[in-house]
Amino acid sequence: MARTSASQPPPRPGPAVEADPRDDIALRRKRLDLFHFVPFRLNRLAAEVSSALSVEYSARYDLDIPEWRVLATLGFRNDACSAQYIAYCTRTHKSTISRAVSALMEREIVERVENEDDRREFRLQLTRKGHALYEELIPRLLRKEQEILSCLSAQERRDLGRLLGKVEKSLALVQTSEEADAKEAY
């Protein structure tokens, strides 16, 4: 982008604006060290934590990650919700959630119920079998979470939660079930 002095108005975007070749050279000289690049670190950490947790529900309960996300979302709710809501809260593609819901319905862990406000629409909820599975699985996952975070002091855990919350907020991610419920327009 062309450099301007303080007395000149900023250039308007468009083909008339030429890039300063010095900026391009500086960018080419700068290298990206993935091990210091926060988005890479967060992605890698999330993948590793997800994998560590999946050990708890994969072999023993035959659940994959999207199925677990459906189970977890429905498990903490008091009311039925839409698959779109689950996709929104978990940031998982709706087709992935749809396949997970189908698999869980086939196993009689999740069921569809009519939406009382719109009888053409169905919502999802856990079956009795689904609730039992959720209640059995949650203590195992909470222990695994504690194990993963055992390298941090209690204060560091609180700080990590607070800092993650700040990043989530800056990205406009839903942070609480109440906030998710308030935004549900499905």
N, C-alpha and C positions, 0 to 999 in steps of 0.2 A: 504494500500500500504506500502511496506517495506520502512523504512527510510534509507537514504544513507548519507554518509559524503560528504563533498565538494570535496574530492579527488577521490571519486568513480564516474564512469559514472552512469547516471540514469538507473534504471532497464528497460529492454525491456518488453513491455506488453506481456502477455501470461500466460499460466497456471503455469509457474515457479515462478511468483510473488505472494507472499502471503500477505494478508491484515494484517495490524497491529491490533490486537484485541483491543488495547487502542482507536484507531480511531472509531471503531464500538461502543464501550461503550460510548464514548463522543457524538456520533451522537444520540444514543438512549436516552441519558439524556437530550439532547437539545429538547425543545418543540417548535412547530410552533404556534405562536399566529396569527391566521388568520387576526385579526383586525390591525395587524402591517405588514402583508405580502402584499407588494405592488401589485403583480399580482392579488391577491384576491380583494384588495381595488379597483383597476382599473376596474375589471370585475363587481363588485357589483355596482360601480358608473355608469358604462356604461349601465348596465341593468336598473338602476333606471332612468337615463336621457332618455334612449330610451323609457321607459314606460311613462314618463311624456310627451314626445313629441308625442307619439302615441295617446294620448288623443285628440290632435289637429287634427289628420287626420283619426283616426279610426271611431269614431261615426259619425262625420259629413260627411266624404268623403268615408267611407267604404273601407279604405286601411289598409292592414296589414304592418308590418315592411319591409318585402322583397319588396312588391309593392312600398312602399314609397322610398326605396333605388333605385329602377329602375327609378321611376319618378324623383327623385332628381338628379341622374346621368345624365339622358337624358336632364333634364331641364336646366342645366348650360352649356351644350355643344352647339356649333354652328353646329356641323356635326353629322350625324348618327354614331352609333358605334355598336359593337358586344355585345352579351350577355356575352361573355368571358371577355370583357373589364369591364363590370359592375361588374361581379364577382370578378375580380382582384382588382378593385378600392375599392370596399366595403368590401372585405374579406368575402364574402358570398359564400357558396357552389354553384357551377354552376347549380345543379339540383333545388335548392331553387329559384335561379334567373329565371330559365326556367319556373317553375310553375308560378312565379309572372308575367313574360312576357306574358304567355298564358292568365292569368286572365285579365291583362290590355288590351291585344288585343281583348279579348271577349267584354270588355266594351268600346272599340274603343278609348282608351286613348293612346295606343302605336300602331305603325304600322311597318311593315317590308318594307324595300326598298332594291332594288338590289344594290349590290356593283358594282360601275362602273368599277373597276379594275378586278373584277372576278364575272361574271354574275351568277355563281353557288352559290355565297355566298350572304346572306341577312344581312342587318344591321338594327338597330332599331332607331326609332325616335318618338317623341311625335306627336300626331295628333293635329289638331286645338283644339279639346276638351281637350286633354292632356296639351297643353300650357296654356289654360284658367284655368284649375285646378291648375297647377303649380303656375301661377301668383297669384291666389287667396290664395293659401296655404302658400306661402313663407313668407308674412308679419306676419302671425299668428305664424309660427315657429320661426321667428327671435325675435318676442316679447317674446315667451316662453323661448328662449335661454337667453335673457336679464333677464327675471324673475329668471331663474335658477342661473345665475351668479351674481345676485344682492347682494349677500353676500360678493362679492369681490370688492375691489377698482379698479379704472381704471388701476393702476399700477399692481395690483395683476392679473388682467385679461391678461395684456400683458405678465407678467412673466409666467403665466400658459400656455399661447399659446407657448411661447418660450421653456419652459421646455417639454411640450408635443412634440414639434417639435424635440427636441434633442432625446427623447426616440424613436419616430417614425423613425428618421434617423438611430439610432443605430440598429434598427430592419429592416432596408432597406425598410420601407414602403413608398409608393408614398405619397408625401406631397402636390403637386399642380396639377392642371389640365394639365398644360403644361408638367410637368414631366410624368404624366400618358399618355398623348398623345404621347410623345416621346418614351415611352416604348411599346406602343401598336403595337403588331406584329400579331394581329389576323385578 
